[in-house]
Amino acid sequence: MSALALARRLPLFAEVPAPELEGLLARCPPRTWAKGEVVFRQGAAADVAQLLLSGRMKAWAEEGGREQPVSDVFPGELVGEAALFAPGAPRTATLRAWEDSVALPIGPPALRALRGTALLAALQRHMIDVSARRLRTTEHALRRNVVGPAAPAAAEGQGLWQRMGELLGRWS
């Protein structure tokens, strides 16, 4: 199946005009990853995010010499998006293809080229949704495993959302 056909199946791109999506695929050619292949390593400089078009990937974080699974990544999900907010920052996890996969590598220059498009608006909404989901998952895990069920809500959340809004606004 072509990259365009794979991308068109994702709800993320449902409202995006075909020429905009074709332009993104031309700027960010999809990459095929074989099962078990490392997409990026924890600690490496972040350069691009990966938008999974097909297959499945898994993120792992190393702590104390042991790898722990962090998350599963399914088609339509963006992973490694810190590269878009802080290019060059160290990766916080290792990403591996859990099965043969096709992903779209999206870097800051590609986002800048999308200013004023429906595609950029769709990607921004998607990044906010992904970040919100991860923040909730992390908060729940912290409450369960670190501070217990009676912990107050994270006070830092609002600052994170303000910062994300500022960063995403740069590409509008």
DOKETOR-495111 format. One record per residue: residue number from 1; residue in three letters; chain; x, y, z of N, C-alpha, C in turn. Coordinates in steps of 0.001 Angstrom, whole numbers, plus 500000, padded with zeros to 6 digits. Example, Ala and Ser with C-alpha at 12.3 -4.5 7.8 and 13.67 -1.06 7.14 Angstrom:
REM DOKETOR-495111
> 1;Ala;A;513190;494310;507800;512300;495500;507800;513200;496700;507800
> 2;Ser;A;512850;497750;507080;513670;498940;507140;512900;500030;507870
END
This chain:
REM DOKETOR-495111
> 1;Met;A;500850;498828;500000;500000;500000;500000;500901;501243;500000
> 2;Ser;A;500533;502249;499250;501345;503466;499164;501287;504251;500479
> 3;Ala;A;502300;505088;500676;502336;505932;501880;501125;506848;501918
> 4;Leu;A;500718;507362;500765;499546;508236;500719;498294;507474;501149
> 5;Ala;A;498139;506243;500684;496976;505432;501073;497009;505126;502573
> 6;Leu;A;498198;504814;503105;498314;504553;504548;497952;505801;505347
> 7;Ala;A;498464;506950;504926;498187;508195;505639;496711;508552;505560
> 8;Arg;A;496097;508348;504418;494675;508689;504237;493767;507883;505164
> 9;Arg;A;494206;506691;505577;493386;505855;506473;493348;506397;507896
> 10;Leu;A;494276;507280;508240;494360;507792;509612;493361;508925;509828
> 11;Pro;A;492606;508893;510930;491664;509982;511228;492342;511353;511270
> 12;Leu;A;493593;511386;511668;494357;512628;511739;494307;513402;510422
> 13;Phe;A;494319;512684;509304;494383;513332;507993;493042;513388;507272
> 14;Ala;A;491957;513055;507933;490637;512988;507284;490215;514300;506645
> 15;Glu;A;490506;515424;507285;490066;516740;506790;491151;517479;506008
> 16;Val;A;492283;516842;505806;493410;517506;505162;493303;517378;503643
> 17;Pro;A;493392;518501;502920;493355;518438;501455;494499;517582;500906
> 18;Ala;A;494224;516822;499867;495208;515905;499285;496524;516590;498920
> 19;Pro;A;496516;517784;498300;497799;518403;497948;498686;518698;499162
> 20;Glu;A;498074;519053;500295;498860;519319;501500;499499;518031;502024
> 21;Leu;A;498732;516955;502030;499254;515675;502506;500347;515161;501566
> 22;Glu;A;500132;515297;500269;501147;514880;499294;502425;515695;499473
> 23;Gly;A;502279;516987;499773;503440;517832;500023;504226;517383;501242
> 24;Leu;A;503515;517002;502306;504189;516508;503508;504956;515228;503197
> 25;Leu;A;504337;514328;502458;505004;513067;502122;506232;513310;501247
> 26;Ala;A;506178;514338;500411;507341;514673;499581;508472;515262;500432
> 27;Arg;A;508123;516104;501414;509127;516724;502301;509672;515738;503331
> 28;Cys;A;508837;514807;503748;509196;513852;504804;508927;512430;504302
> 29;Pro;A;509802;511916;503443;509545;510586;502888;509402;509531;503982
> 30;Pro;A;508373;508702;503904;508173;507648;504910;509352;506678;504926
> 31;Arg;A;509579;506113;506068;510657;505148;506262;510050;503839;506739
> 32;Thr;A;510576;502745;506218;510150;501410;506632;511143;500893;507668
> 33;Trp;A;510595;500353;508752;511406;499809;509845;511086;498320;509992
> 34;Ala;A;512108;497483;509993;511924;496043;510174;511688;495733;511649
> 35;Lys;A;510947;494665;511901;510689;494232;513279;512014;494131;514039
> 36;Gly;A;512056;494764;515227;513237;494730;516080;514230;495852;515826
> 37;Glu;A;514079;496566;514741;515019;497641;514405;514830;498830;515345
> 38;Val;A;515946;499427;515758;515903;500600;516634;515670;501839;515773
> 39;Val;A;514638;502591;516124;514291;503829;515414;515135;504972;515973
> 40;Phe;A;515190;505077;517291;516108;506011;517951;516402;505485;519339
> 41;Arg;A;517533;505970;519895;517999;505501;521212;517876;506584;522273
> 42;Gln;A;517578;506125;523478;517549;507021;524639;518901;507716;524745
> 43;Gly;A;518869;509026;524971;520086;509801;525108;520575;510423;523811
> 44;Ala;A;520155;509891;522665;520561;510466;521374;519885;511825;521190
> 45;Ala;A;520498;512678;520395;519920;513999;520119;518644;513838;519295
> 46;Ala;A;517570;514478;519754;516279;514406;519066;516315;515285;517821
> 47;Asp;A;515943;514705;516676;515939;515483;515444;514580;515481;514755
> 48;Val;A;513869;514365;514824;512547;514272;514198;511605;513479;515100
> 49;Ala;A;510316;513739;514938;509278;512903;515547;508903;511861;514504
> 50;Gln;A;508307;510778;514937;507857;509737;514019;506337;509627;514121
> 51;Leu;A;505667;509710;512987;504228;509496;512922;504025;508118;512305
> 52;Leu;A;503540;507184;513101;503402;505803;512642;502228;505681;511674
> 53;Leu;A;502519;505209;510464;501491;505002;509449;500955;503577;509472
> 54;Ser;A;501841;502608;509736;501408;501208;509830;502381;500446;510708
> 55;Gly;A;501928;499325;511245;502763;498507;512106;502551;498853;513565
> 56;Arg;A;503579;498583;514362;503527;498858;515802;504944;499052;516296
> 57;Met;A;505119;500016;517180;506421;500277;517788;506262;500271;519294
> 58;Lys;A;507405;500197;519983;507379;500190;521447;508518;501064;521951
> 59;Ala;A;508197;501909;522934;509198;502772;523564;509648;502130;524876
> 60;Trp;A;510952;502185;525124;511570;501616;526321;512465;502671;526952
> 61;Ala;A;512446;502747;528271;513340;503663;528983;514275;502846;529862
> 62;Glu;A;515535;503229;529860;516520;502550;530686;516676;503297;532001
> 63;Glu;A;516613;502537;533061;516765;503098;534406;517542;502084;535224
> 64;Gly;A;518675;502510;535745;519467;501616;536583;519965;500388;535842
> 65;Gly;A;520247;500531;534554;520757;499413;533773;519698;498453;533269
> 66;Arg;A;518442;498727;533567;517346;497857;533109;516415;498643;532202
> 67;Glu;A;515938;497997;531149;514964;498629;530264;513553;498313;530741
> 68;Gln;A;512726;499346;530768;511323;499203;531149;510460;499683;529987
> 69;Pro;A;509406;498945;529649;508520;499434;528591;507819;500709;529034
> 70;Val;A;507737;501673;528128;507103;502952;528435;505743;503032;527760
> 71;Ser;A;505704;502709;526472;504429;502781;525765;504480;502010;524460
> 72;Asp;A;503304;501584;524036;503127;501009;522712;502693;502140;521794
> 73;Val;A;503148;502090;520552;502808;503106;519574;502083;502417;518422
> 74;Phe;A;500893;502924;518112;500040;502330;517083;499870;503302;515921
> 75;Pro;A;499396;502814;514769;499205;503699;513622;498379;504935;513988
> 76;Gly;A;498870;506070;513493;498213;507346;513768;498793;508070;514960
> 77;Glu;A;499710;507443;515696;500297;508077;516868;501644;508696;516538
> 78;Leu;A;501904;509815;517176;503158;510541;517041;504027;510196;518248
> 79;Val;A;505291;509939;518005;506213;509607;519094;507526;510365;518862
> 80;Gly;A;508175;510753;519933;509415;511502;519823;509183;512959;519498
> 81;Glu;A;507990;513453;519848;507606;514825;519491;508417;515889;520221
> 82;Ala;A;509177;515492;521229;510058;516464;521892;511033;517067;520887
> 83;Ala;A;511353;516335;519826;512238;516855;518774;511654;518097;518126
> 84;Leu;A;510340;518224;518142;509692;519373;517525;509717;520590;518437
> 85;Phe;A;509778;520364;519744;509784;521456;520722;511189;521834;521147
> 86;Ala;A;512074;520847;521201;513446;521076;521683;514426;520266;520828
> 87;Pro;A;514627;520662;519565;515551;519916;518711;516926;519800;519359
> 88;Gly;A;517497;518613;519285;518817;518374;519847;518812;517901;521287
> 89;Ala;A;517679;518033;521968;517599;517551;523358;517743;516027;523372
> 90;Pro;A;518241;515465;524473;518403;514009;524526;517058;513282;524534
> 91;Arg;A;516997;512209;523788;515796;511363;523781;515603;510761;525160
> 92;Thr;A;514339;510640;525577;514035;510102;526909;513747;508606;526886
> 93;Ala;A;513711;508013;525696;513432;506582;525581;514014;506066;524275
> 94;Thr;A;514122;504762;524191;514512;504081;522960;513240;503596;522284
> 95;Leu;A;513161;503773;520984;511997;503336;520214;512418;502225;519270
> 96;Arg;A;511680;501104;519319;511935;499964;518434;510668;499609;517673
> 97;Ala;A;510876;499112;516459;509753;498570;515695;509391;497231;516327
> 98;Trp;A;508163;497102;516795;507700;495874;517439;507250;494875;516380
> 99;Glu;A;506880;495421;515223;506594;494626;514021;507018;495501;512842
> 100;Asp;A;507045;494928;511643;507403;495738;510476;506490;496961;510451
> 101;Ser;A;507089;498141;510272;506353;499399;510419;506766;500405;509353
> 102;Val;A;505866;501341;509091;506154;502479;508223;505841;503729;509025
> 103;Ala;A;506814;504647;509075;506638;505879;509841;507072;507079;509010
> 104;Leu;A;506466;508191;509330;506754;509456;508674;507624;510286;509615
> 105;Pro;A;508899;510550;509260;509755;511365;510123;509448;512848;509909
> 106;Ile;A;509002;513524;510951;508621;514936;510839;509530;515763;511733
> 107;Gly;A;510228;516706;511123;511131;517579;511869;510643;519018;511864
> 108;Pro;A;511288;519871;512651;510886;521278;512723;510825;521993;511368
> 109;Pro;A;511770;521760;510440;511662;522454;509145;510379;522105;508387
> 110;Ala;A;509946;520851;508480;508703;520448;507812;507515;521186;508406
> 111;Leu;A;507503;521347;509727;506399;522067;510360;506399;523542;509959
> 112;Arg;A;507576;524129;509894;507643;525541;509479;507110;525723;508061
> 113;Ala;A;507359;524763;507198;506892;524845;505809;505372;524723;505705
> 114;Leu;A;504727;524251;506780;503277;524036;506755;502472;525205;507302
> 115;Arg;A;503119;526305;507643;502406;527452;508229;501160;527798;507426
> 116;Gly;A;500056;527978;508170;498803;528413;507559;498016;527330;506838
> 117;Thr;A;498388;526063;507012;497680;524985;506317;496769;524208;507261
> 118;Ala;A;495791;523530;506669;494917;522638;507441;495730;521489;508028
> 119;Leu;A;496755;521075;507322;497599;519985;507792;498317;520369;509084
> 120;Leu;A;498855;521579;509149;499520;522012;510381;498526;522062;511538
> 121;Ala;A;497335;522573;511277;496315;522624;512336;495987;521217;512823
> 122;Ala;A;495879;520262;511910;495590;518870;512296;496733;518295;513125
> 123;Leu;A;497976;518554;512721;499130;518054;513477;499209;518699;514860
> 124;Gln;A;498919;519985;514958;498939;520656;516258;497893;520052;517197
> 125;Arg;A;496681;519852;516700;495632;519219;517531;496082;517835;517978
> 126;His;A;496683;517109;517058;497144;515752;517356;498227;515776;518441
> 127;Met;A;499180;516700;518324;500246;516782;519328;499688;517131;520701
> 128;Ile;A;498717;518004;520745;498092;518348;522023;497360;517134;522597
> 129;Asp;A;496624;516411;521761;495921;515210;522220;496898;514165;522758
> 130;Val;A;497976;513913;522008;498973;512924;522427;499605;513349;523748
> 131;Ser;A;499983;514620;523842;500618;515113;525074;499667;515046;526261
> 132;Ala;A;498412;515381;526053;497428;515312;527136;497248;513871;527613
> 133;Arg;A;497186;512946;526676;497023;511529;527034;498234;511048;527826
> 134;Arg;A;499427;511406;527382;500636;510974;528089;500729;511615;529467
> 135;Leu;A;500340;512870;529570;500357;513543;530860;499405;512866;531842
> 136;Arg;A;498203;512518;531373;497241;511813;532245;497784;510451;532657
> 137;Thr;A;498360;509716;531705;498910;508396;532005;500032;508499;533023
> 138;Thr;A;500902;509467;532846;502016;509665;533779;501516;510060;535155
> 139;Glu;A;500552;510960;535190;500011;511387;536476;499371;510209;537210
> 140;His;A;498601;509389;536484;497975;508217;537121;499041;507251;537638
> 141;Ala;A;500088;507031;536846;501152;506122;537277;501862;506663;538512
> 142;Leu;A;502118;507954;538527;502760;508553;539702;501882;508423;540940
> 143;Arg;A;500607;508670;540776;499698;508554;541927;499661;507137;542462
> 144;Arg;A;499613;506164;541555;499544;504763;541972;500852;504297;542596
> 145;Asn;A;501967;504639;541957;503246;504031;542314;504133;504859;543221
> 146;Val;A;503924;506160;543271;504848;506993;544018;504191;507634;545225
> 147;Val;A;503087;508347;545008;502525;509128;546092;501210;508592;546640
> 148;Gly;A;500650;507609;546000;499416;507020;546509;498172;507695;545968
> 149;Pro;A;497010;507097;546196;495769;507572;545602;495266;508901;546138
> 150;Ala;A;495726;509343;547280;495200;510583;547855;495995;511815;547425
> 151;Ala;A;496940;511648;546470;497783;512778;546056;496965;513846;545358
> 152;Pro;A;497307;515116;545595;496625;516206;544882;497012;516209;543413
> 153;Ala;A;496193;516831;542592;496478;516935;541166;497776;517699;540955
> 154;Ala;A;498458;517382;539885;499740;518031;539602;499540;519516;539337
> 155;Ala;A;500234;520337;540099;500120;521785;539934;500903;522271;538726
> 156;Glu;A;501831;521444;538239;502670;521854;537127;501940;521771;535796
> 157;Gly;A;500839;521073;535702;500143;520844;534443;499815;522103;533679
> 158;Gln;A;499334;523124;534360;498954;524347;533667;500168;524999;533014
> 159;Gly;A;501295;525015;533672;502498;525578;533081;502913;524827;531832
> 160;Leu;A;502800;523499;531850;503116;522691;530685;502219;523065;529519
> 161;Trp;A;500925;523198;529761;499984;523524;528685;500250;524917;528137
> 162;Gln;A;500594;525852;529011;500925;527197;528535;502150;527158;527633
> 163;Arg;A;503158;526421;528040;504392;526308;527247;504107;525632;525908
> 164;Met;A;503316;524573;525918;502991;523891;524666;502241;524825;523731
> 165;Gly;A;501325;525592;524256;500591;526539;523430;501513;527557;522794
> 166;Glu;A;502481;528039;523567;503456;528993;523037;504269;528370;521908
> 167;Leu;A;504739;527135;522132;505550;526472;521128;504752;526166;519865
> 168;Leu;A;503546;525663;520035;502724;525346;518874;502330;526604;518121
> 169;Gly;A;502161;527701;518836;501803;528963;518196;502871;529464;517233
> 170;Arg;A;504101;529036;517428;505184;529450;516531;504958;528960;515104
> 171;Trp;A;504227;527862;514942;504042;527280;513615;502703;527675;512997
> 172;Ser;A;501936;528508;513665;500616;528896;513144;500753;529960;512078
END
